[in-house]
């Protein structure tokens, strides 16, 4: 492309107001929430399908984002 990685990261952040890494994490978390609340798929399977290294990594990010465990997130949406 003829530009540095840093330049692309800066442009990305200036347009979307978040880093590429944060945007990717948010996308993975949205997909994980969708899978957790719409299926009985295991939490570990959801984690791997959404690009997390393991379920603990996903659980940590879910806790930071929503203040819930993956199971609590699933239960909350299934209750209505």
The 8 nearest C-alpha neighbors of each residue, nearest first, counted from 0:
[[1, 2, 3, 4, 7, 6, 5, 8],
 [0, 2, 3, 4, 6, 7, 5, 8],
 [3, 1, 0, 6, 4, 7, 5, 8],
 [4, 2, 6, 5, 7, 1, 0, 8],
 [3, 5, 7, 6, 8, 2, 9, 1],
 [4, 6, 8, 3, 7, 9, 2, 10],
 [7, 5, 9, 3, 8, 4, 10, 2],
 [6, 8, 10, 4, 5, 9, 11, 3],
 [9, 7, 5, 11, 6, 10, 12, 4],
 [8, 10, 6, 12, 7, 11, 13, 5],
 [11, 9, 13, 7, 12, 8, 6, 14],
 [10, 12, 8, 14, 9, 13, 15, 7],
 [11, 13, 16, 17, 18, 9, 15, 10],
 [12, 14, 10, 16, 11, 15, 9, 17],
 [13, 15, 11, 12, 16, 10, 17, 9],
 [14, 16, 12, 17, 13, 11, 18, 10],
 [17, 15, 12, 13, 14, 18, 11, 10],
 [18, 16, 12, 15, 21, 22, 19, 11],
 [17, 19, 12, 21, 20, 22, 8, 11],
 [18, 20, 22, 21, 23, 17, 8, 11],
 [19, 21, 23, 18, 22, 24, 17, 25],
 [22, 20, 24, 18, 23, 19, 25, 17],
 [21, 23, 19, 25, 24, 20, 26, 18],
 [24, 22, 26, 20, 21, 25, 19, 27],
 [23, 25, 21, 27, 26, 22, 28, 20],
 [26, 24, 28, 22, 27, 23, 21, 29],
 [27, 25, 23, 29, 24, 28, 22, 30],
 [26, 28, 24, 30, 49, 25, 29, 31],
 [29, 27, 31, 25, 30, 26, 32, 24],
 [30, 28, 32, 26, 31, 27, 25, 33],
 [29, 31, 33, 27, 28, 32, 34, 26],
 [30, 32, 28, 34, 33, 29, 35, 45],
 [33, 31, 35, 29, 30, 34, 36, 28],
 [32, 34, 30, 31, 36, 35, 37, 29],
 [35, 33, 31, 37, 32, 36, 38, 30],
 [36, 34, 32, 73, 33, 37, 38, 31],
 [35, 37, 73, 33, 34, 76, 38, 32],
 [38, 36, 34, 35, 33, 39, 77, 32],
 [39, 37, 40, 34, 36, 35, 33, 41],
 [38, 40, 41, 35, 37, 36, 34, 42],
 [41, 39, 38, 44, 42, 45, 35, 34],
 [42, 40, 44, 43, 39, 45, 35, 38],
 [41, 43, 45, 44, 46, 54, 40, 35],
 [42, 44, 54, 46, 41, 45, 47, 53],
 [45, 43, 41, 47, 46, 42, 48, 40],
 [46, 44, 42, 48, 43, 47, 31, 49],
 [47, 45, 43, 54, 51, 49, 44, 48],
 [46, 48, 50, 44, 51, 49, 45, 53],
 [47, 49, 45, 46, 50, 44, 51, 31],
 [50, 48, 46, 47, 27, 51, 31, 45],
 [49, 51, 47, 48, 46, 52, 27, 53],
 [52, 50, 46, 47, 53, 49, 57, 56],
 [51, 53, 47, 50, 56, 54, 46, 57],
 [54, 52, 51, 55, 56, 46, 47, 43],
 [53, 55, 43, 57, 46, 56, 58, 42],
 [56, 54, 58, 57, 53, 59, 52, 43],
 [57, 55, 59, 54, 58, 53, 51, 60],
 [56, 58, 54, 60, 55, 59, 46, 51],
 [59, 57, 55, 61, 56, 60, 69, 54],
 [58, 60, 62, 56, 57, 61, 55, 63],
 [59, 61, 63, 57, 62, 58, 64, 56],
 [62, 60, 58, 64, 63, 59, 65, 57],
 [61, 63, 66, 67, 59, 60, 65, 64],
 [64, 62, 60, 61, 66, 65, 59, 67],
 [63, 65, 61, 62, 60, 66, 67, 28],
 [66, 64, 67, 62, 61, 63, 72, 68],
 [65, 67, 62, 63, 64, 61, 68, 72],
 [68, 66, 62, 65, 71, 72, 69, 61],
 [67, 69, 71, 70, 62, 72, 58, 61],
 [68, 70, 72, 71, 58, 73, 67, 61],
 [71, 69, 73, 72, 68, 74, 67, 42],
 [72, 70, 74, 68, 73, 69, 67, 75],
 [71, 73, 69, 75, 70, 74, 67, 68],
 [72, 74, 36, 70, 71, 35, 76, 75],
 [75, 73, 71, 77, 76, 72, 78, 70],
 [76, 74, 72, 78, 77, 73, 71, 79],
 [75, 77, 79, 78, 74, 73, 36, 72],
 [76, 78, 74, 79, 75, 73, 36, 37],
 [79, 77, 75, 76, 74, 73, 36, 72],
 [78, 76, 77, 75, 74, 36, 73, 72]]
